[in-house]
Amino acid sequence: MEKIRKHIVFHGSVQGVGFRYRMYYAAQHNGVSGWVQNLYDGSVEAELEGSERSIDDTVMQTAGGRFVSIDSMEVRTVPVCNDHSFRIKG
């Protein structure tokens, strides 16, 4: 299983709806490491590290949350950092 890392910025109704906590629990469930944080413009930024499938599953489980509405995502692949946990920043 190849490990990759993606940097994602989520736009839409993603703050004040439990988005970061939902992502935290989804990442733990899927064995994904990295971090998530709110940005001042109302979007949420995250870096997710794991297999392609585990990252996709984490995003899908987070997006399926009640009151969460993702209008768009900016996604790019970044170098693997070999994180060992997932955390909520800020």
C-alpha positions in Angstrom: 0.0 0.0 0.0 1.6 3.2 -1.2 1.3 6.1 1.3 0.5 9.6 -0.2 -0.4 13.0 1.4 -3.0 15.4 0.1 -3.4 19.1 1.0 -7.1 20.0 0.8 -9.0 23.2 1.3 -12.8 22.8 1.7 -15.1 25.6 0.8 -18.8 25.8 1.7 -20.7 25.3 5.0 -17.7 23.7 6.8 -17.2 25.8 9.9 -19.5 25.6 13.0 -20.9 22.3 11.9 -18.5 19.8 13.6 -16.5 19.4 10.4 -13.0 19.2 12.1 -14.2 16.7 14.8 -16.0 14.6 12.2 -12.8 14.5 10.1 -10.7 13.7 13.2 -12.8 10.6 14.0 -13.0 9.5 10.3 -9.2 9.8 10.0 -8.7 7.7 13.1 -11.2 5.1 11.9 -9.4 4.9 8.5 -5.8 5.0 9.7 -5.1 8.4 8.2 -2.6 10.8 9.8 -2.2 14.6 9.4 -4.2 17.6 10.6 -7.2 19.8 10.0 -7.8 23.5 10.9 -10.3 26.4 10.3 -9.2 29.3 8.2 -10.2 32.9 8.7 -12.1 33.1 5.4 -14.6 30.4 6.6 -13.0 27.5 4.8 -11.2 24.5 6.3 -7.7 23.3 5.5 -6.4 19.7 6.0 -3.5 17.5 5.2 -4.3 13.8 5.0 -1.7 11.1 4.8 -2.4 7.4 4.1 -3.5 5.3 1.2 -5.5 6.9 -1.6 -8.6 4.9 -0.6 -8.3 5.7 3.2 -8.0 9.4 2.3 -11.0 9.3 0.0 -13.0 7.4 2.7 -12.1 10.0 5.3 -13.2 12.9 3.0 -16.4 11.1 2.1 -17.3 10.3 5.7 -16.6 13.9 6.7 -18.6 15.3 3.8 -21.6 13.1 4.7 -22.0 14.9 8.0 -25.2 16.5 9.0 -25.2 20.3 8.2 -21.9 19.9 6.2 -22.1 21.3 2.7 -18.9 21.3 0.6 -19.2 23.6 -2.4 -15.7 23.0 -3.7 -12.3 21.5 -2.8 -8.8 22.6 -3.8 -6.7 19.4 -3.7 -3.0 18.9 -4.3 -0.5 16.2 -3.6 2.3 17.1 -1.2 5.3 15.2 0.1 4.7 12.5 2.7 5.7 13.6 6.2 5.3 10.2 8.0 3.0 11.6 10.7 1.8 9.1 13.3 -1.4 10.7 14.4 -4.2 13.0 13.3 -4.8 16.3 15.1 -7.0 19.3 15.1 -5.0 22.5 14.8 -6.1 25.9 16.0 
